[in-house]
């Protein structure tokens, strides 16, 4: 099978599926964390608390795997509650730094970062204010998106 010359071969994950470190370095719970911690909601009681621990193992395990696959692009999501623990307001420097290091490492390895801003991980603190049913969620997401574009617009070419 042949692909067009400009075809981008990639793979994808989401923060909740792979990162783990659900309550480390300032990250607060997301709606997925709370859902998964509810007994009977997930197969075998699995939660994103550890997942496959990409937060700790991206550089020594996941990045080499992406290189070995020969992908051109990697679609990943940013954990909103890792970069903005209160859902709005100040950024969490540790969270912002983590993603910057990931994006830079991808680019250094000729893998294009392709970022999803939301993959079912609304910060729980915003869910407690009504979540997506609250019309203020428009402003919350706008603030988050603007801060991500500002923080990473220089190194993330695909959103």
N, C-alpha and C positions, 0 to 999 in steps of 0.2 A: 504494500500500500504506500502510495506517495502522498505527501502533504504539500500544499501550496508553499512557495518560497517564504512568504511572510507569516506562516503558521507559527503560533506560539504554543509550545508544549508546556503544560504546567500541571500542578497539583494543588490541592487546597485542604485547609484545616480551619478550625475555629479555636479561639482562645479557650473556651470552656471544654472543648473536646481534648485538648492536648497539654495545656500549660501546667495545670496543677498549681501548687503554691497559692492556694485560694485565699489564704489569710496571712500572706507574707509581704513584707516590704511596703506596707500601707494599703494593700488591696483590701477592699471591703466586700461583703457578700453581694452577689448578683441574684436576680430572680431565679436563675438556673440553679445556683447553689442551694437556695432554700427549697425549691421544688424537689431536687434530687435528694435532699436530706430527709424529706418526708417519707416515712416508711411505706413501702409498697409502690412507690412511684417509678422506680427504675429496676431493671433486671438485676437481681442479686444485691440490691441496695447500693449499687455503684454510684459514686458521686464524682464531681470534678475536682475534689479536694487535692488529689494527687494526679489523677489522669495518667498520662505517660510521662509526666514530669519534664516536659519540654522547657519549662521556665529555668530549670537547673541544667538541662542536658542539650539545649539547642546547639551550642557551639561544638560540643564534642561528639554528638550522635546525630542529631537531626540535619544539621547543615551538611555533614559528609554524606548522609543518605540522599539528600536532594542533589548534591553534586554527582553521586554515583548513578542516580536515575537519569541524569542528563537533562533536567528540566530547564526551560528558559525563564519560567515565572513561577512564583509561589504566592498563592492567594491565602492570606491569613487575616484573622480579625484582631482588632485591638480590644482588649478587655476594658470597657468604659470604667468599671470600678477600680481597675488597677491604675489608670492614669488620672482619674478624678474620683477619689474615694467617696466624696459627698454627692457625686452626680453632677454638681454644679460648683462653681467657685474655683479655688486654686488647684493647680495641677500637682500631682505627686511626682516629685523629681525622680524617685527611684523607678517608678513605672515608665515615665517618659524616657529615661535613660535606657531602660531595658529594650524598648522597641527601637530606639535609635541605633543601638548596637546591633540588633537583629537586622534592621534594614541596611545598615552599612556593610555588615558581613555578607548579606545576600548580594549586594551590588559588587563587592570585591570579588565575588565568585561568579559574576556574570549571570546572576539570577535576578530577574526583575521583581521587586515587591509589588504585589497587587493587594490592596488593603480593603477589607470590609469593615465599616465602622460599627455595624450592629449585627450580631448573630445571637439573638435571644439571651442577651446578658445585661439587661437594664439593671443599674445599681438598685439593690433592694431598698435603699433609703428613698429612692424616687418612687418605687412601687408603693411604699408606705404613705406617699403623698397622693396616691391615686393612679400612679403609673401612666400608661399610655392613654387611659380614659380622662386624665386631667389635661385640659387644653394647654396648660403651662408646659406640657411635654414638648410642644413645638419649640418653645424657647430653650428648654433644657438640651434637646438634641442639637439645635442650632448652635448653642454655645460650645457644646462638645465638639461638633464637626469643625467649627471655626478654629478651635484650639488645636485640633489634630492637623488641619491643613496648615496652620501657622507653624506648628512644631516640626512637621515632617514634609511640607510641601517641596522643600529643596531636594529631598532624596526619594520620595515615593512618586513614581510617575503614573501609576495606575490606581484608581480608587473605584 
